[in-house]
Amino acid sequence: MRDFLDDRPLKLRRDRSGDRGYWRVAVLAVGLALVSVLLLILDRQGIIVPARLAVREAVQPLASWLTERRAAIETWWTTPRDMAALQNRVAELEAENARLNSEVLRLEQARVENIFLRQQLAITRAYPWTILGAEVMARPSDAARRVLIIARGAEDGVQVGMAVIGQQPGGPPALIGVVEAVGPRTADVLMITDISSQLSVRLLQADGAPLGLMQGQWQRGSRLRVELIDRKVTMRAGEHVVTAGLSGALDLPLDLAAMPAAVPIGTVESVQQEGQRQIGQIRPFVDPDQVRYVWVILSQNE
């Protein structure tokens, strides 16, 4: 068998697959290095940042959508599956909603009360009165009379004949009625616009304060009218009208003895002549039909 062997040393074939893999790695490394250098150069020249921002803006909608889907899946996964758990959860949410509604109502009531207390403080600072705040509970539906019911009564010191005032934004506190009847915790207030309401008033003029008689005119299609006692005095539109408080000044045992003087009422809107009489139409500072909260003047400070 040796005769068939070649005496020349065998020459093994060279495996070229290893060389090809080496060169691929080398080329890839060089390419990555060049790309890195190029990116550094572009970044220093300010080219990369706009491109990165543009890519981020393009990808942002997709990222937001994926985030929303993930949140929806998590919510679905954590939601109770059985009916009893769902009913219990609904009951809990309804109870929480009721509690929050009660809290909102309490805060709203506290806010409104705070507004009225600030108004009361401003009134007591500006006028020599001791006043008591009261909510308007009801307005009887009797069209023949203008009366309102307040949530204060004899137990709070309210008496027949006391003045009741209100205030509207931008205006002074002004007379809206007189206490007509008193119960333990409520009182009826006759509005000054009622036809049975009559009060002695003064007209504030530059050279004096003439007396007049004011009467309600609501049932006759108007609100208030005043007639001067002294016919020689000229009444003019725009003049202010206040209470005279004559009964209180004389200390007479009358219902209106509790009516203090100088309580604002309104302004003369127009004047008309009826023979020798001057009749003035008064525009009240406060519309008695619009008040929701009032103050009773308990006394006038000396």
C-alpha positions as CSV (number, residue, x, y, z in Angstrom):
1,M,0.0,0.0,0.0
2,R,2.9,2.4,0.5
3,D,3.4,2.3,-3.3
4,F,0.2,4.3,-3.6
5,L,1.2,7.0,-1.1
6,D,2.9,10.1,-2.3
7,D,6.1,10.8,-0.6
8,R,5.5,14.6,-0.8
9,P,4.2,16.1,2.4
10,L,0.5,16.7,2.4
11,K,-0.6,20.4,2.0
12,L,-3.8,21.1,3.9
13,R,-6.3,23.5,2.4
14,R,-6.6,26.8,4.2
15,D,-10.0,27.6,5.8
16,R,-11.1,30.9,4.4
17,S,-14.4,31.2,6.3
18,G,-12.5,32.4,9.4
19,D,-10.9,35.2,7.5
20,R,-14.2,36.4,6.1
21,G,-15.8,36.6,9.6
22,Y,-12.8,38.6,10.9
23,W,-13.0,41.1,8.1
24,R,-16.8,41.5,8.7
25,V,-16.2,42.3,12.3
26,A,-13.5,44.7,11.4
27,V,-15.5,46.5,8.8
28,L,-18.5,46.8,11.2
29,A,-16.3,48.2,13.9
30,V,-14.8,50.8,11.6
31,G,-18.3,51.7,10.3
32,L,-19.6,52.1,13.9
33,A,-16.7,54.3,14.7
34,L,-17.2,56.4,11.7
35,V,-20.9,56.8,12.5
36,S,-20.1,57.8,16.1
37,V,-17.6,60.4,14.9
38,L,-20.2,61.7,12.4
39,L,-22.9,61.9,15.1
40,L,-20.5,63.8,17.4
41,I,-19.7,66.2,14.6
42,L,-23.4,66.7,13.7
43,D,-24.3,67.2,17.4
44,R,-21.7,69.9,17.8
45,Q,-23.0,71.6,14.7
46,G,-26.6,71.6,16.2
47,I,-28.0,69.2,13.6
48,I,-28.9,66.3,15.8
49,V,-31.1,68.1,18.3
50,P,-33.8,69.2,15.8
51,A,-33.8,65.8,14.3
52,R,-34.2,64.2,17.7
53,L,-37.0,66.5,18.6
54,A,-38.7,65.8,15.3
55,V,-38.5,62.0,15.9
56,R,-39.8,62.5,19.4
57,E,-42.8,64.5,18.2
58,A,-43.5,61.8,15.6
59,V,-43.3,59.0,18.2
60,Q,-45.3,60.9,20.9
61,P,-48.8,60.0,19.7
62,L,-47.9,56.4,19.6
63,A,-46.4,56.5,23.0
64,S,-49.5,58.3,24.4
65,W,-51.7,55.7,22.8
66,L,-49.7,52.9,24.3
67,T,-49.8,54.5,27.7
68,E,-53.6,54.9,27.6
69,R,-54.0,51.3,26.5
70,R,-51.8,50.1,29.4
71,A,-53.9,52.2,31.9
72,A,-57.1,50.8,30.4
73,I,-55.8,47.2,30.7
74,E,-54.7,47.8,34.3
75,T,-58.1,49.3,35.2
76,W,-59.8,46.4,33.6
77,W,-57.6,43.9,35.3
78,T,-58.1,45.4,38.8
79,T,-61.9,45.8,38.4
80,P,-64.0,43.3,40.4
81,R,-65.5,40.6,38.3
82,D,-68.3,39.2,40.4
83,M,-71.7,41.0,40.8
84,A,-71.6,41.2,44.6
85,A,-68.3,43.0,44.5
86,L,-69.6,45.4,41.9
87,Q,-72.8,46.1,43.9
88,N,-70.7,46.8,47.0
89,R,-68.5,49.1,45.1
90,V,-71.5,51.0,43.7
91,A,-72.9,51.4,47.2
92,E,-69.5,52.7,48.5
93,L,-69.4,55.2,45.7
94,E,-72.9,56.4,46.3
95,A,-72.2,56.8,50.0
96,E,-69.1,58.8,49.2
97,N,-71.0,61.0,46.7
98,A,-73.7,61.7,49.3
99,R,-71.0,62.6,51.8
100,L,-69.3,65.0,49.4
101,N,-72.6,66.6,48.4
102,S,-73.3,67.2,52.1
103,E,-69.8,68.7,52.6
104,V,-70.3,71.0,49.6
105,L,-73.6,72.2,50.9
106,R,-72.1,72.8,54.4
107,L,-69.3,74.8,52.8
108,E,-71.8,76.8,50.7
109,Q,-73.9,77.6,53.7
110,A,-70.8,78.7,55.6
111,R,-69.8,80.9,52.7
112,V,-73.2,82.6,52.6
113,E,-73.3,83.0,56.4
114,N,-69.8,84.6,56.3
115,I,-71.0,87.1,53.7
116,F,-74.0,88.1,55.9
117,L,-71.8,88.4,58.9
118,R,-69.4,90.7,57.1
119,Q,-72.4,92.8,56.0
120,Q,-73.6,92.9,59.6
121,L,-70.2,94.0,60.8
122,A,-70.1,96.8,58.2
123,I,-73.6,98.0,59.2
124,T,-72.8,98.1,62.9
125,R,-69.7,100.1,62.2
126,A,-71.5,102.7,60.1
127,Y,-74.7,103.0,62.1
128,P,-75.5,103.3,65.8
129,W,-77.7,100.2,65.8
130,T,-77.8,96.8,67.6
131,I,-79.0,94.4,64.9
132,L,-80.0,90.8,64.7
133,G,-79.7,88.8,61.4
134,A,-82.6,86.7,60.2
135,E,-83.3,84.5,57.2
136,V,-86.5,85.0,55.2
137,M,-88.5,81.8,55.7
138,A,-91.5,82.4,53.6
139,R,-93.7,84.9,51.7
140,P,-97.4,84.2,52.2
141,S,-99.3,83.9,48.9
142,D,-101.9,86.4,50.0
143,A,-101.9,88.9,47.1
144,A,-103.8,91.4,49.2
145,R,-100.9,92.0,51.6
146,R,-97.2,92.3,51.4
147,V,-95.8,90.3,54.3
148,L,-92.7,88.1,54.8
149,I,-91.9,85.7,57.7
150,I,-88.5,85.7,59.3
151,A,-86.7,83.0,61.4
152,R,-86.4,85.1,64.5
153,G,-89.0,85.7,67.3
154,A,-89.6,86.8,70.8
155,E,-87.0,84.3,72.2
156,D,-84.4,86.3,70.2
157,G,-85.6,89.7,71.5
158,V,-87.8,90.7,68.5
159,Q,-90.7,92.9,69.3
160,V,-93.6,94.4,67.4
161,G,-92.8,97.7,65.8
162,M,-89.1,97.1,65.3
163,A,-87.6,98.2,62.0
164,V,-86.3,95.5,59.6
165,I,-83.6,96.4,57.1
166,G,-82.0,94.7,54.1
167,Q,-79.1,95.5,51.8
168,Q,-78.4,95.0,48.2
169,P,-75.0,95.1,46.5
170,G,-73.7,98.7,46.0
171,G,-76.4,100.3,48.2
172,P,-76.9,101.3,51.8
173,P,-78.7,99.2,54.4
174,A,-82.3,100.4,54.1
175,L,-85.8,99.9,55.7
176,I,-87.8,97.1,54.1
177,G,-90.5,96.6,56.7
178,V,-91.8,96.7,60.3
179,V,-92.4,93.8,62.6
180,E,-96.1,93.3,62.7
181,A,-96.5,90.1,64.8
182,V,-94.1,88.0,66.9
183,G,-94.1,84.3,67.8
184,P,-91.6,82.5,69.9
185,R,-89.2,81.8,67.0
186,T,-90.7,83.6,64.0
187,A,-92.1,87.0,63.2
188,D,-94.2,88.6,60.5
189,V,-92.8,91.7,58.8
190,L,-95.1,94.1,57.0
191,M,-93.3,95.4,54.0
192,I,-93.1,99.2,53.6
193,T,-94.6,98.7,50.1
194,D,-98.0,97.4,51.5
195,I,-100.8,99.9,51.3
196,S,-101.5,99.6,55.1
197,S,-97.9,100.7,55.8
198,Q,-97.6,104.3,56.9
199,L,-94.5,105.9,58.4
200,S,-93.4,109.4,59.4
201,V,-90.3,110.3,57.3
202,R,-87.9,113.1,56.7
203,L,-86.8,114.5,53.4
204,L,-83.0,115.3,53.4
205,Q,-82.5,118.7,51.8
206,A,-79.6,121.1,51.8
207,D,-81.3,123.6,54.2
208,G,-83.3,121.3,56.4
209,A,-85.2,118.0,56.9
210,P,-88.9,118.6,56.4
211,L,-91.4,116.0,57.7
212,G,-93.6,113.9,55.5
213,L,-95.9,110.9,55.5
214,M,-94.9,107.8,53.5
215,Q,-97.4,105.2,52.4
216,G,-97.1,101.9,50.6
217,Q,-98.6,101.8,47.1
218,W,-97.9,98.2,45.9
219,Q,-101.6,97.3,45.6
220,R,-102.2,100.5,43.5
221,G,-99.5,99.6,41.0
222,S,-96.7,101.6,42.5
223,R,-94.3,101.1,45.4
224,L,-94.0,104.1,47.8
225,R,-95.2,107.7,47.9
226,V,-94.5,110.5,50.3
227,E,-96.5,113.7,51.0
228,L,-94.9,116.6,52.8
229,I,-96.6,118.0,55.8
230,D,-95.5,121.5,55.2
231,R,-96.9,122.5,51.8
232,K,-94.5,125.5,51.5
233,V,-91.5,123.2,51.1
234,T,-90.5,122.2,47.6
235,M,-89.8,118.6,47.0
236,R,-87.2,117.7,44.4
237,A,-86.3,114.4,42.6
238,G,-83.1,112.8,43.8
239,E,-83.6,113.8,47.5
240,H,-83.1,111.1,50.1
241,V,-85.9,109.9,52.4
242,V,-85.2,108.5,55.9
243,T,-87.3,107.5,58.9
244,A,-88.3,110.4,61.3
245,G,-88.5,108.1,64.4
246,L,-90.9,110.5,66.1
247,S,-92.6,107.8,68.2
248,G,-89.3,106.6,69.5
249,A,-88.1,110.1,70.3
250,L,-91.3,110.9,72.3
251,D,-91.1,107.5,74.1
252,L,-94.8,106.9,73.4
253,P,-96.4,103.5,74.2
254,L,-97.0,102.8,70.5
255,D,-95.9,99.9,68.2
256,L,-93.7,102.2,66.2
257,A,-91.9,103.4,69.3
258,A,-89.1,101.0,68.4
259,M,-88.6,102.6,65.0
260,P,-85.3,104.5,65.2
261,A,-84.7,107.8,63.3
262,A,-82.5,108.2,60.2
263,V,-83.0,104.7,58.8
264,P,-82.4,105.1,55.0
265,I,-85.5,104.3,52.8
266,G,-84.9,105.5,49.3
267,T,-84.8,108.5,46.9
268,V,-87.5,110.7,45.4
269,E,-87.8,109.5,41.8
270,S,-90.5,112.0,40.6
271,V,-92.7,114.7,42.0
272,Q,-96.3,115.5,40.9
273,Q,-98.8,118.2,42.0
274,E,-102.3,117.3,43.1
275,G,-103.9,120.6,43.8
276,Q,-101.8,122.2,46.7
277,R,-100.3,118.8,47.6
278,Q,-96.9,117.6,46.4
279,I,-96.7,113.8,46.0
280,G,-93.3,112.2,45.5
281,Q,-92.8,108.7,44.1
282,I,-90.0,107.0,46.1
283,R,-87.6,104.5,44.7
284,P,-86.4,102.3,47.7
285,F,-82.8,101.5,48.2
286,V,-83.7,97.8,48.8
287,D,-86.5,96.0,47.0
288,P,-88.4,94.1,49.8
289,D,-89.5,91.5,47.3
290,Q,-85.8,90.5,46.5
291,V,-84.4,90.2,50.0
292,R,-83.4,86.7,51.3
293,Y,-81.7,87.8,54.5
294,V,-82.6,90.8,56.7
295,W,-81.6,92.4,60.0
296,V,-83.9,93.5,62.8
297,I,-82.9,96.7,64.6
298,L,-83.2,95.8,68.2
299,S,-82.1,99.1,69.6
300,Q,-80.3,102.3,68.7
301,N,-77.1,103.1,70.6
302,E,-76.9,106.5,72.3
